[in-house]
Each structure stands twice: as structure tokens, then as C-alpha cells.
Amino acid sequence: MTTIPSLGYSIEIGDLHQGSLSKLLSEEFSTRKKVIICDENTHEHCVSYLTTSIDSLANAEIIVLPAGEENKILEICMQVWEALSEYKIQRNDVIVNVGGGMITDLGGFVASIYKRGIDYINIPTSLLSMVDASAGGKTGVDLGAYKNQLGLFSTPRLVVCDRIFLGTLPEEELLWGKAEMLKHGLIQSKEHWSTLKTKSASEITIDDISASVAIKNEIVKADFKEEHIRKGLNFGHTIGHALEGFFLDNDTKAHGHCVAWGMVAESLLAAKFGTLPMEEFNEIFAHIHSDYPPIKVERSNLPQLIELMRNDKKNNATGINFTTISAIGVSHIDQSYSEEQIHEVLQELFIAH
Ligand SMILES: NC(=O)c1ccc[n+]([C@@H]2O[C@H](COP(=O)([O-])OP(=O)(O)OC[C@H]3O[C@@H](n4cnc5c(N)ncnc54)[C@H](O)[C@@H]3O)[C@@H](O)[C@H]2O)c1
């Protein structure tokens, strides 16, 4: 078991029976009600493993949500809050989120608002939520096509990443999770990028997961509220979120899939209009192109994509905000490009010919 200390909580990576979960639930939380929030897939594949092997979860209330990003919305939160109220969940009870990033984002938000905030534990079950979404304290939901517009910073009591759950995760979901790991390499560690580049998503090891978690955790610890260096973690997300929001109502595309191509597009911006050497862009393009299905839009959709970027919550008054890279492993926050430059890159990468 690897334990990575974060801001007042730990991220444990390994067999969940070897860590502090059982102890926390049966000692500090022994008299408290437990509520598991999951989606229909993690209910089917993950929850019974927990309720049958951890005594203190045997009688937990279970709230099962419909799966999918389109359900990471306030209307679903309302239903959860009503259920918590019906179960008479009190301020000192605890929520256990069991799922991918949709569940850890929404469940963390629900817990942090209910009765002005109750404790929650994240048990991520997708690769993406293990390496990124479950730790760091960003919770929230989408508002229409705008990603994560409603939310707050609030930390879990514990995060436990047990690889056993990846056994039932669809293969493409592993690929989407690997995108966030590649991001950690691209912004901070050429070594991590080079290791991941040689592996398929199914070959990712627990050490690779720990390396990604450690990179993100160091950044979050230095800048919890994203006032400076945490913005680096947004690499690929300005364009990635616009793509994800664009496809949300129709032909939904996974977050990690959009981030992978968002990183390609933002690397191309950096290569054409910044200082990223073109051969490094080519290396990034070649790896992502070989693994991730292309994303295509109509030329007439480009203004809508740019409009989505303009309304991204990462912006300030001066324009569309990017994290960019000048080399693999070296990132720079608060960079902006003109709409013409963005348009040029989108056209080069995303137009269906
Ligand atoms: N808070 C943050 O810092 C942060 C960071 C990155 C991403 N995110 C958010 O995370 C979300 C994406 O996360 P995701 O890719 O995990 O999406 P997700 O939660 O929708 O999970 C993807 C799919 O995998 C299924 N699934 C999850 N675990 C499974 C398992 N063990 N077995 C079988 N099926 C399983 C889910 O039911 C879902 O169908 C987005 O909403 C994104 O905005 C948040």
C-alpha cells in the first residue's frame, strides 16, 4: 500500500483492505450512518465487493444514479439530497463515493453542500478518477454545455485507489484515464510521459498510477485554489472541455478522449505560435493519434467551439486562457492565443474532410 499525504487527508493506492478505510469506518465513524453513492455500473461491479468485505459498510444505504456525464447535473444532485433527507442523514454521517469521476465530482459536491458539508470518502473505480478526479478537492457538476460550472473546493476524508476495480472497467475507459496520466507527464515529467508512451492502457501498473497521483498531489498541495501552478493541470482542458461540452447533447464523447485531443490541439498552438519544437509536437501527435480515435466536427461548428472556450471558467477578462508547454515536461500557465490562431489549429485537426 502506497500512502500519499495530501491536504488533511491521505490518498491510498493498493489493496483497500490493507489501508485505513476499515479502521476509519469502524472506529471514528462507528456510530455514523454510511451512504454509498454509485452509478448503475459501479453498483453492479464494485459495490458488493465493498459491502461484503468491509463489515461497517454491510448496512450502508445505497444511492444508485444513472451513469454518464449527462447526469452530472444539479437535477440529479437534488434527487440525492432528497434521498439523504429521507434517510435522515445527519451532519456527522458519511458518504462513500464509489465510481468514476462523474460520481466522485457529483458525490463530493452533494456531500459538501448537504447540511453545510458532511464527510465523504472517495473510492475511485475508473483509471481516470484514480489518477485525477478523486483527489484534489475539486467537486461539482456541469451547467448545460459548460463543464463543472457549479462546484466548490472541498476535500475528502480519504481516497482509496484499488486496482481491483479496473478489472471490470471497459477497455476504452482505461484509455480515457491514460489521457490524464499523459497530461501529468506532458506538464511536469518527461520521464513519466516516456514510460507511458511505451505502454498500452491495459499495461499501466500501480507504480504508474502512484507516479501520476504524486505529480498531481504536489501541484495541488502548492496551490489548492488554483491561483497559480495548479492551472498547469488544465493543459488540454480549454479545448478538451469545449469539445466535451459540444458533444454533450449528441454523440457524447468521454472526458479523457476530449482531453487527449485537447492536448494535441494545445500542443499545436504551442508549436505554431509558441516555442514548442515541432518535433516534440509530432511525438505527441503520433502517440495520441495512434491510440485515440479522431474527433471531427463540421467547419460551421468552429465558432461554437470557440464560444464554448470563451465562456470557460478558467478565463479572466483578458481572453481565452491556456496552459501551454514549451517542451515535453515543461508547462507555462496563463497563456493566451488569438481567436484566429485557435481557429487555424481547430481547422487543421478537427474538420471532417
Ligand atoms: N475533480 C477533478 O479534479 C476532475 C479531474 C478530471 C476529471 N474530472 C471529471 O471526471 C469525469 C470523468 O471521469 P470518468 O472518466 O471516470 O467518467 P465516469 O464516472 O462517467 O466513468 C466512465 C464510465 O465507466 C463506468 N465505470 C466506472 N468504474 C467502473 C468499473 N470499475 N467497472 C465498470 N464500469 C465502471 C461508469 O459507470 C461510466 O459508465 C468528468 O466529469 C470530468 O469532468 C474531474
The ligand as a Tripos MOL2 file, in Angstrom:
@<TRIPOS>MOLECULE
LIG
   44    48     1     0     0
SMALL
NO_CHARGES

@<TRIPOS>ATOM
      1 N1        -12.4440   16.8460   -9.9400 N.am      1 LIG1
      2 C1        -11.3950   16.7820  -10.7310 C.2       1 LIG1
      3 O1        -10.3080   17.2510  -10.3880 O.2       1 LIG1
      4 C2        -11.5170   16.0980  -12.0530 C.ar      1 LIG1
      5 C3        -10.3720   15.8070  -12.8070 C.ar      1 LIG1
      6 C4        -10.5220   15.1250  -14.0070 C.ar      1 LIG1
      7 C5        -11.7940   14.7640  -14.4490 C.ar      1 LIG1
      8 N2        -12.8820   15.0790  -13.6930 N.ar      1 LIG1
      9 C6        -14.2360   14.6870  -14.1270 C.3       1 LIG1
     10 O2        -14.2860   13.2650  -14.1660 O.3       1 LIG1
     11 C7        -15.3180   12.8780  -15.0750 C.3       1 LIG1
     12 C8        -14.7930   11.7680  -15.9590 C.3       1 LIG1
     13 O3        -14.4810   10.6580  -15.1440 O.3       1 LIG1
     14 P1        -14.6000    9.1610  -15.6880 P.3       1 LIG1
     15 O4        -13.9160    9.0630  -16.9820 O.co2     1 LIG1
     16 O5        -14.2420    8.2730  -14.5950 O.co2     1 LIG1
     17 O6        -16.1620    9.0820  -16.0540 O.3       1 LIG1
     18 P2        -17.3920    8.2810  -15.4330 P.3       1 LIG1
     19 O7        -17.5030    8.4510  -13.9810 O.co2     1 LIG1
     20 O8        -18.5780    8.6670  -16.2590 O.co2     1 LIG1
     21 O9        -16.9920    6.7550  -15.6950 O.3       1 LIG1
     22 C9        -16.8860    6.2780  -17.0190 C.3       1 LIG1
     23 C10       -17.7620    5.0200  -17.2170 C.3       1 LIG1
     24 O10       -17.1280    3.9230  -16.5530 O.3       1 LIG1
     25 C11       -18.0670    3.2740  -15.7120 C.3       1 LIG1
     26 N3        -17.2850    2.6820  -14.6320 N.ar      1 LIG1
     27 C12       -16.5460    3.3200  -13.6930 C.ar      1 LIG1
     28 N4        -15.8800    2.4350  -12.9550 N.ar      1 LIG1
     29 C13       -16.1960    1.2170  -13.4200 C.ar      1 LIG1
     30 C14       -15.8020   -0.1100  -13.0760 C.ar      1 LIG1
     31 N5        -14.8910   -0.3410  -12.1250 N.pl3     1 LIG1
     32 N6        -16.3420   -1.1410  -13.7720 N.ar      1 LIG1
     33 C15       -17.2250   -0.9120  -14.7650 C.ar      1 LIG1
     34 N7        -17.6130    0.3050  -15.1630 N.ar      1 LIG1
     35 C16       -17.1050    1.3550  -14.4830 C.ar      1 LIG1
     36 C17       -19.0290    4.3670  -15.3040 C.3       1 LIG1
     37 O11       -20.2490    3.8280  -14.8810 O.3       1 LIG1
     38 C18       -19.1590    5.1430  -16.6130 C.3       1 LIG1
     39 O12       -20.0590    4.4870  -17.4620 O.3       1 LIG1
     40 C19       -15.7130   14.1160  -15.8360 C.3       1 LIG1
     41 O13       -16.9310   14.5960  -15.3310 O.3       1 LIG1
     42 C20       -14.6060   15.1060  -15.5330 C.3       1 LIG1
     43 O14       -15.0480   16.4410  -15.5950 O.3       1 LIG1
     44 C21       -12.7620   15.7350  -12.5140 C.ar      1 LIG1
@<TRIPOS>BOND
     1     1     2 1
     2     2     3 2
     3     2     4 1
     4     4     5 ar
     5     4    44 ar
     6     5     6 ar
     7     6     7 ar
     8     7     8 ar
     9     8     9 1
    10     8    44 ar
    11     9    10 1
    12     9    42 1
    13    10    11 1
    14    11    12 1
    15    11    40 1
    16    12    13 1
    17    13    14 1
    18    14    15 2
    19    14    16 1
    20    14    17 1
    21    17    18 1
    22    18    19 2
    23    18    20 1
    24    18    21 1
    25    21    22 1
    26    22    23 1
    27    23    24 1
    28    23    38 1
    29    24    25 1
    30    25    26 1
    31    25    36 1
    32    26    27 ar
    33    26    35 ar
    34    27    28 ar
    35    28    29 ar
    36    29    30 ar
    37    29    35 ar
    38    30    31 1
    39    30    32 ar
    40    32    33 ar
    41    33    34 ar
    42    34    35 ar
    43    36    37 1
    44    36    38 1
    45    38    39 1
    46    40    41 1
    47    40    42 1
    48    42    43 1
@<TRIPOS>SUBSTRUCTURE
     1 LIG1         1 GROUP 0 **** ****
